[in-house]
Every structure is written in structure tokens, then in C-alpha cells.
Amino acid sequence: MSAQSARSAKPFLFETDFRSGRPSAEALRAAETAARSEAEAHARGMQEGRVQAEAQVQGRLADAMTRLALAAAGLIAQADEAQAVEVAMLIARKVAGDALDAAPLAGIGEAARTALQHLRGVPHLVVRVHDGLVEEAETLVKRLARERGYEGRLVVLGDPDMAAGDARIEWADGGIVRERARIEAAVLDALGLPTGP
């Protein structure tokens, strides 16, 4: 190395930071868009999974109902009318109970659909469900409210004394109660059967 090049050489600067500075606005927008797309895809996947699970439950329920109907028909053929009705009610209680236990939100959703169909102008609704179903019920009822054009305030509260699948939907001058025990009692009363277990 010549003396001239030695004098013009610059020392290596070890303290130089070669990392880039802040990300560009375009990179930030792209990252936000990607995160939003990922969240939306996750939400769609969860919803599709719920729909598939509900369809499977409905398919199994339909299959069970068919098998029970065939079994009940055989029992009815062998029994007198009062016994046949009693057996049919016992079977119906068992199937309905299993279905409600497997998909407790189905009844809540049906009650919400019925209420929201006529309540577009009501300023607020309160939905009471079992404590363990508050988050899922809130998601379901809010989705149904959006679908039906309900724009009022919606509050979902947990009640530890309510059975899973039961619901009370209340507004200022009315309400809907969906209670499994009352439904069963009404059916048994209509058939002239005792309401005991």
C-alpha cells in the first residue's frame, strides 16, 4: 500500500448501525392489512367450523329421531294408547334433553330470532342466559341482531339459576321466555299426562 493510499484510507467505524430505521408507511399499512386479513380469515374459519358442527349435530339428531320413531312405532303397536303416549313423551324428553345439552344455543338463537323479528324500534334488549353461555350467546344474538336490522343496545347477562338452553329476552314493555321445563309441562298438560319426572 502506498503512502498516498494510506493517507486517503478511512478507518472502519464499528459504532455504525447498519439496521434500517423505522419501517415505511407502506410497510406498516401492509402489515396492518395482513393482520386484519388473518383475523378475518380466523373469524370466518371459526364460524364455518360452528356451522359444520351444528350441521353434524342436526344430522345425528335426525338419525336418532328416525331410529326412535321406528322404535316408538313398534312400542305403540304393542301397547294401548295411554301407554303409547307416555312412552312417546319419555322418548321425546330424552331426545330433546340430549339435543339441548348438545346444542344449547339453538334454543336461545330461535328465541332471539323470534324477538328480533318484531323489535326493530325498541331501544334496548336484555338477554339472560346461563352463566356458562354468555360469550357464545352474545356473539350469536349480536349477529342475529345485525342480520335483522336491530340497531338498539343489546346486553347479554348470565344467570346461574337458568338451565343451559333457556333464555329470557326482555325489553321495556314485554319479553320472551324460553324455558325447557315450562315447554315440557305444557306439552304434558295438553296430552293429559302427569307433569312429574
Summary of the structure (lengths in Angstrom):
residues: 197
radius of gyration: 30.7
end to end distance: 104.2
largest distance: 120.5
contacts: 471
relative contact order: 0.09
helix: 63%
strand: 12%
